[in-house]
């Protein structure tokens, strides 16, 4: 696999000094996440593996990373990644925790097939759940995690004490930013020239970037800033995770389903859907009946008015984002692919206005809808509103839509795996 920048990632990290420190401006921030992971460990030349499960609201994904330890005392080089996923996510099994855990068991077979048997006992396996489980009642979420832990215990892999957990949203956003900027080489040479990251999941969305203007630091709420020192440079990141503003959660909010007690016998309607549509949708283990407006308007303008109510005035808007460059992934990427704005394999570069242009095209042709997701108009309109009226992006803001950077999946999983290996002090 292409590893030139992946190699740069780990060699950059290997050059750090052990005084690397993370500190936080918010109490929810994780303690010293890279304090141990940025400092070399003593290992002999060998191959290392790490298994990271990303339990999202719409699916569970497994990342099996291969690292090569070529130089004793230096951090390993990223050699490759195996990626697979299953749907629905764990939260869909809210009342059947054992069945939910079985989906993890299915993915564990991928790890067994990818990792030599001789390495199983020293390969750590971890699952981190995101917004889907954050939205569940604590008791039900913990029941799911308990069953997953039981599956892990029966596996042949190394199971750390904290192998199954719900990840804080800020952890998610920052690790995604660190991963992307390392893999793209943006942090090489202590540069402050970095790219922001936008992640749109099913239940939550994250925005993370490195402010360049003092005004941004002064006017940003304290809980949105996280500082750390790395490679003799200090980075003060703007990062926030908005729970309930993921794509699937936004559908429910747009339909008004979150304001209604009980869904039995009630059909939620929207101007964002084909007028003739009558269907049902299951999300988070709940079944919803939905359809188009039988009377009244349909199309982009009335649809946009609906999604605008979901985001307007509810997100912080730093002015600086209008002039910044961002990498966007997850549902930003998927909806751009679905509407042929970018290539599935290669991704592409778009402006924020391109989402609005496509939303108008799809929404104003709802009566000709024949295939694909009936939510496409709503999703594109919501993405447009989220970017422009939520985060405050300019229509001309450049977005790099990407699923992988140098053959490695974007997102937080790589950074989390790297930290896992280092914190365990795995050696051979």
N, C-alpha and C positions, 0 to 999 in steps of 0.2 A: 504494500500500500504506500501511497505517497506520504513520506514522513519528514520532509526537509524542515517544515516549520514546526511539526510536532517535536522533532529533534531539538530545534532551537528553543522550544518551550522548556524542555527539561534541562538543557544545558544552561539556559539563562538562570533557571532556578538554582542550579548547582553552583552558580557563581556567587550566590548570596552569602552574607555574613550572618552569624548566629544571633546577631542583635536584632534581626527582623522582628518587628512588633506590630500587632494589630491592636487598636484601641477603639472604643466605641462612643458614640454620642447618644445611643439609645439603649435602654436596658434589655431589649429583646435580642440584641446582637450577640452572636456566639463568641465565646471567649477564645482569644488567641488562636484563631482558626489556622493561621499559617505559621505560628510561632515554631512549632516542631517541624512542619512540613517543608519549610524553606531551608532547613539545615541538613546537610548530608548525613547519611547513616552508613555504617560500616558493613558492606556486603561484598561477597566475592562475586566474580563474574558469573552471571546466570540469567535465566529468564524468569520473570515474575508475572503473575496474573492477578487481576482484581475484578470482582463481580459487583456491579452496582445496579440495583433495581430502582427505577423511577416509577413510583406508583402515583400516576396522575388521575385527574377526575374522569378522563375519557378512556384511559387505557393504562396498562402496565407494561413497561419497557425494560428489557435487560440489556446492559452494556457489559461486554466481556473485553477487558483491555489487556493487551500483551505489552510488557515492558522488558527491555533488555538492559542488564546491568553490565556494561562493558568495562567500566573502570572502577575498581574498588574505591569506596569512599566518595564516589560521585553519584548523583541521582540518576535513576534509570531513564532510558530513552524510550519514548512511545513508539512501539513497533506496529501496532494495529488495533482494530476494534471490530468486534462482532456485535451486531445490533439486531434485536428482534422485538416484536411487540404483540400483545393480545388485547382484545376489546371484549367487553367493557372494562372500566376500571374497578378497583376494589370497592369503591363507594357504592357501586351498583348492587353489591352483595351485602348490603347493610344488615339484612336479617338472615343471611346465610353465610356466616363468616367462614365455615369450613369449605364451602364451594368457592368462595373468593380466594382462599389460600391455595386451592387446587390449580388456579390459573398461574400462580407463582411456581408451583411444582412443574407445570408444563414447560415454563420457560427455563427452569433449572436444567432440563434435559439439554437445552442449547449449550449451557455452560459445560456440561459433562462431555458433549461432543466436541467442544472447542479447546478444552484444556486436557493435556496429558494426564492420565490417571496418577502418575508419579507426583504430580503437583497439587492434587486435590486437597490434601490435608493442610497445606500451607497457603492456600488461596482463600482470602477473606471474601465473605458474601454479606452484603448489606442491602437493606431496602429502606428508602426514604420516601415517605408519602408527602404529597403536596396538598393543594387546596381542596381536593375532593374529600379527603378525610378531615381537614380542618373544619369543614362545614358540618360534619356529622356530630351528633351528641357524643360527648366524651366516652361514655360507657360503650357505645356501639363501635366507635373508632378503635378503642382499645381491644375489643373482642376480635376484631379483624386482625389487628397487629399480633395478638396472642397466637392466633392460628397460623399466621405466617411464620412466626418464630418457631413454632412446633415443626413446621415443614423444614425450616433451616436446620434445626437440631438433628433431624433424621438424615440430612444430606451429608455427603462425604467431605464437605468444605469446612474451612475455618469459620466459626461463628463468634464474632466479638460480643461482648456484654451488651453493647448498645446497637446490635445489628439491625433492629427494626424500630423506626421512630417516625414521628411527624416533623417535617423540616419547617423551620421558621421561614416566612416569605422573604425576609431580607437576606438570609443565607442563600436562598435560591437566586435572587437577582445579582448579588455580588459575585457569586461563583461563576455564573454565566458570563458576566462582564470580564472577569479575570481570564476565564478559559478562552473566550473569543479574542481578546487582545493579546494573549500569549501566542495563540495559534496563528494569528495574522502578523506577528512580529511587531506589534505596535508599542510594546513596552521595552523593546531592545534599546540599549544605550541610554537608559533612564529617561526616555522621551515622555513628554506630557502630551504628545500627539496620539490620541486614542480615539476609538469609536464607541458610541453609546450602544446599548443593547435594549431591545424591546422583545418581550416574551409574552405571548398571548395563549394561555391555556384554556381549559374548559371552564374552570371556576375562578381563576384569578389571572391578573396580568401584572407584569413587572416592568419598570423603567429604571435604567441605571446609566449614568454617564459621569464623566469627570468635568466639573465646571471649570471654565477658563476665566470667568468674570467674578470679581470680588462682590459685585452686586448680587449675584446668584447666591453666594455663601451668606450674605447679610440678610437676604429676604426669604431664605428657605427655612421652613419649620425645622426645629432642632432634630426631631426624630427622623428626618429624611436624609441626614448626613452621616456618613461613616468614614473615618479617617484611618489610614494605615501607612506604615513606612516600609518600603521595599526597595532593594537595590540602591540604597542610599538616597532614595527619593521619597517624598511624602505625597501620597495621593489622598485627596478628600473627595469621596464619591457621593454623588446624589443618588439615592436608591430608595425605592418604595414598592411595596407589593400591595395591590388593591384586591382584597378578597371580595368575591361577588361580581367582579367586572370581567371575568373570563367570558369567552364567546358563548358557551352553553348557558351559563348563569344569566348573561345579558338577554338571551332569547326569552327566558322565563320572566325577566323584569319587563321586557318590551311587551310581552303578551299580557302582563298584569297578573301572572300566575303566582307571584310571590306575595301579593296582597290579599289573596283569597284563601280562606280556611277550607280545606277539603277540595278535592278535584272531581269527585264522582258526579257524573252527569253534567258537568259544566264544560262547555267548549270555549276556549280562549281564541279570540279573533284579532286579526291584524291587517292593516293596509299593506304590509310587506309580503303578504302571501297571495297566491292565485285565488281569485274570487270563488272558484268552484271547489277548492281544496277542502277536504274533510279527512283528517288523519289522526293518528295517535303517536305519541313520542314518550319514551321512557328515559328519564334522567335521574340519577341518584336513587334509583330504586322506586321512583314514583312515576305513575302513568298519567300523561296529560293528553286531553283531547284538544285539538286545535284546528283552525281553518281560516279561510280568507273572509274578508268583509262581504257579507251577503248584500248589504246596502252601503252606500257611501263610496268614498274614493279609494282607489288603490294606486300604487305607483311610487316613484321616488319621493316626491314632495311630502305626501302624507306619511309615508314610511319613515322618512328622515325626522319628521316631527315626533314620531313615536320613540325612536331610539335616542333622540336628543334629550328627552326627559330622563333617560337612564343615566346620562353622564354630565349634563350641564350643571356647572357649579359644584360638582362633587369631587373633582380631582385638582390637585395643585398644579399650577401652570408656570413653570420657570421660563422666563422670556428667552433665555439662552438656547433652548432647544430649537428655535426657529432657524438658527444658523449653524446647527450641528449636524454631523453625519452619524447615522445609526444602522446597525445590523438588526434585522427583524426576523424572527423565526416562529416556529410552531404554527398557529392558525393564520398568522399573517401570510406565511409561506404557502400553506395549504390552499387558502382561498385564492391567492394569486395564481397558483397552478391550475385550480379548478376552472378558472376563467381565461386560461391561456395567456395571462399577462407575463408569465415567466415559464421557463423550461423546468420540468420536474427534476432532472438530473443536475442541471447547471445553475438553477436559480436565476437571478437577474437583478438589475437595478431599476427602481421605480421612484417616482415622486409621490408624495401623499395625494396629490390631485389625481393621480392615475386610479386610485381606489374609488374616488368619487365619480370619475368618468365611467368606470366600469359599473358602479352601483346604479347610476342613472340608466345605463344601457340595459342592464338586467331587469331593474324594477319597472321600467316603462314598457317592458315586453312580457309582463307576467302572464298575460292571457295566452301567450304562445309557449308557456312552460311545458316541457314534455319529459325531461329526464334530469338526473342529478338531484341535488338536495333542494327541497322546496324552500329551505331557509336561506338560499343563496342571496336573494335580494336583501333580506334582513341582516345577514352576516356582513355583507359588503357595506351596507349603510351604517351598521354599528361600528365597523372598523374605521370608516371615514369620520364618524362623529367622535369616536374615542381619540383618534389622532389629532383632529382639528379643534374640536370643542372641549374635549377632555384634557389632553396633555398640552394643547395650545400650539401644535406644530403649524408651520406655514405650509401652504399648498405646494411650495417648491422644495420643501425639505427632501433630501435624498435618503432613500432607504435601500440598503443592500439586503435583498431577500436571499437567505441561504439556509440550507438544511444541514450542510456539512462544511467544515473548513479543513482542507487538506485531508479529506476522507474520514474526518472525525465528526460525529454528530455534535451540533451546537447545543448549548444548554449547560447546566450545572454539573452534570454527571462526571465528566472528566476531572474537573477540579476536586470534586468530592472524593473520587477514587484515589487520586494522587495523595490527598491529605490522609486518607484512610491507611494506605500502605506505609506512609511515613510515621503516622501516630502509633501504629502497631510495632514499628521498628523491625519489620519483616526482613530477615536475612537468611542466607544459605551457607 
